[in-house]
Amino acid sequence: MSLFFETIKVQNEVIYNIDFHQQRLNYTIEQNFLQKSTISLKEYITPPTDNKLYRCKVIYGKDIKSVDFYPYTPKTIKSFKIIHSNVKYPFKSTDRSSIDEIFSKRDDLDEILIVDIDGFIKDTSIANIAIKKDGLWFTPKNPLLKGTMREKFLEDNILIPKDIKLKDIENIDNFAIMNAMIGFVEIKKAIFR
């Protein structure tokens, strides 16, 4: 069995969205090891004391294996290669080989948009997605991975879960991606090919 990880935003000694990361870690351990988690992420993360933006990567199995901090600069993402795949990634596993394989097919575009064989949009390789239609934001009801920011925005009633077909992105008001590091980023005039 592979290990799992959390990617956590850390800046100015603040650990962002820690409760949602803790919930996902607990769920992952319960589902994969059939035991309750005794890990408290807060006890393992000591943020750097400068004001830089860091990606804190916590690798774990039944217990914490490593905690590392990497300076982070967000990538600009504007274009998406539509990839039809039934790839599964229900837990944030260190084995991302199936996602890396389909990501390599993006040609000269920035990112991929994963669509299952039934035509439902899932996610990108690194982020959940949302579409804005008639003033409301929708996110796939069954994403590739239940991201922590997606869970937060669902809890805050900012997002509405819905089955989203590929044809649904043709006449949208806006498109967005979200993950723990970038938050919620609207992409004006996103390109889909």
C-alpha positions in Angstrom: 0.0 0.0 0.0 1.3 3.4 -0.9 1.6 6.3 1.5 -0.6 9.4 1.6 0.0 13.1 1.9 -1.5 16.5 2.7 -0.4 19.7 0.9 -0.9 22.6 3.3 -0.5 26.3 2.8 1.7 28.0 5.3 2.5 31.7 5.4 3.4 34.2 8.1 3.5 31.3 10.6 -0.2 30.6 9.8 -1.3 27.0 8.9 -4.2 27.4 6.6 -7.4 25.3 6.6 -5.8 22.8 9.1 -9.2 21.5 10.3 -10.1 20.3 6.8 -6.7 18.7 6.3 -7.2 16.9 9.6 -10.6 15.7 8.6 -9.2 14.2 5.3 -6.2 12.6 7.1 -8.6 11.0 9.7 -10.9 9.7 6.9 -8.0 8.4 4.9 -6.5 6.5 7.8 -9.9 5.1 8.8 -10.7 3.9 5.3 -7.2 2.5 4.4 -6.0 1.1 7.8 -9.4 0.4 9.4 -8.4 2.3 12.6 -9.1 5.7 14.1 -6.4 8.2 13.6 -4.4 9.4 16.6 -2.5 12.0 14.6 -2.9 15.7 15.3 -1.4 17.5 12.4 -1.0 20.7 14.5 1.5 18.9 16.7 3.7 18.0 13.7 3.8 21.3 11.8 6.1 24.1 13.0 5.8 26.9 10.4 8.9 28.8 9.2 9.2 32.2 10.9 9.6 34.3 7.8 6.7 35.6 5.7 7.3 33.5 2.6 4.6 31.3 1.1 5.3 27.6 1.7 3.8 24.3 0.6 4.0 22.1 3.6 4.0 18.4 2.5 3.0 15.9 5.2 3.6 12.3 4.2 1.8 9.6 6.3 0.6 6.1 6.6 -0.6 4.9 10.0 1.7 7.6 11.4 3.6 10.6 10.2 6.6 9.8 7.9 7.8 13.3 7.1 7.0 17.0 7.2 8.7 19.3 4.7 8.4 22.9 3.6 8.9 24.1 0.1 8.8 27.7 -1.1 5.8 28.1 -3.4 5.1 30.2 -6.4 1.7 29.6 -8.1 1.6 28.6 -11.8 -0.5 30.5 -14.2 -3.1 28.2 -15.7 -5.3 29.3 -18.6 -5.5 26.4 -21.0 -6.9 22.9 -20.5 -6.5 19.7 -22.5 -9.7 17.6 -22.2 -8.7 14.1 -21.3 -11.3 11.3 -21.2 -10.3 8.9 -18.5 -11.7 6.7 -15.8 -8.7 7.3 -13.5 -9.5 6.9 -9.8 -7.9 8.9 -7.1 -10.2 8.9 -4.0 -7.3 9.4 -1.5 -4.4 11.8 -1.8 -1.9 9.1 -2.4 1.9 9.5 -3.1 1.3 7.2 -6.0 0.1 9.6 -8.7 1.4 7.6 -11.6 -2.0 7.2 -13.3 -2.6 11.0 -13.0 1.0 11.8 -14.2 0.4 9.5 -17.2 -2.7 11.4 -18.4 -1.2 14.8 -17.5 1.7 14.0 -19.9 -0.9 14.0 -22.8 -1.7 17.7 -22.3 0.3 18.7 -25.4 1.3 22.4 -25.2 -1.6 23.3 -22.8 -1.1 24.3 -19.1 -3.3 21.6 -17.5 -5.8 18.8 -18.1 -9.5 18.6 -17.5 -10.4 15.1 -16.6 -13.8 13.8 -18.0 -15.0 10.3 -17.3 -16.3 8.0 -20.0 -19.9 9.0 -19.1 -19.0 12.6 -20.0 -18.9 14.0 -16.4 -16.2 16.4 -15.5 -14.1 15.4 -12.6 -11.1 17.7 -11.8 -7.7 18.8 -13.1 -4.5 17.0 -12.2 -3.9 19.3 -9.2 -7.2 21.1 -8.5 -10.9 20.8 -8.1 -13.0 22.9 -10.6 -16.1 25.1 -10.5 -18.3 26.7 -13.1 -20.4 29.8 -12.7 -23.8 29.8 -14.4 -26.6 32.3 -13.7 -24.7 33.8 -10.8 -24.2 30.5 -9.0 -21.0 28.4 -8.6 -21.2 24.7 -9.2 -18.6 22.0 -8.6 -18.7 18.3 -9.7 -20.8 16.2 -7.3 -18.3 13.3 -7.7 -14.8 14.8 -8.1 -11.6 12.9 -8.6 -10.5 13.9 -5.1 -12.5 15.8 -2.4 -10.1 18.7 -1.9 -9.9 20.6 1.3 -10.8 24.0 -0.3 -13.7 22.4 -2.1 -15.0 21.0 1.2 -14.6 24.4 2.9 -16.5 26.2 0.1 -19.3 23.5 0.2 -19.6 24.0 3.9 -19.7 27.8 3.5 -22.5 27.3 0.8 -20.3 29.1 -1.8 -20.4 26.0 -4.1 -23.3 23.8 -5.1 -22.5 20.1 -5.9 -23.9 19.0 -9.3 -23.2 16.5 -12.1 -21.4 18.6 -14.7 -21.2 17.3 -18.3 -18.5 18.5 -20.7 -21.2 20.3 -22.8 -22.1 22.3 -19.7 -18.9 24.4 -20.0 -19.8 25.8 -23.4 -22.1 28.5 -22.0 -20.8 29.4 -18.6 -20.2 32.8 -17.0 -16.9 31.8 -15.5 -14.5 28.9 -14.7 -12.4 28.4 -11.6 -9.9 26.0 -10.1 -9.2 25.6 -6.4 -6.8 23.8 -4.1 -5.1 24.3 -0.7 -2.3 26.4 -2.1 -4.1 28.7 -4.5 -7.5 29.0 -2.8 -10.2 29.8 -5.4 -8.9 31.2 -8.7 -11.2 32.4 -11.4 -9.9 31.9 -14.9 -11.2 34.5 -17.4 -11.5 33.1 -20.9 -10.2 29.6 -20.1 -9.3 27.6 -23.1 -10.5 24.0 -23.5 -9.3 21.8 -26.3 
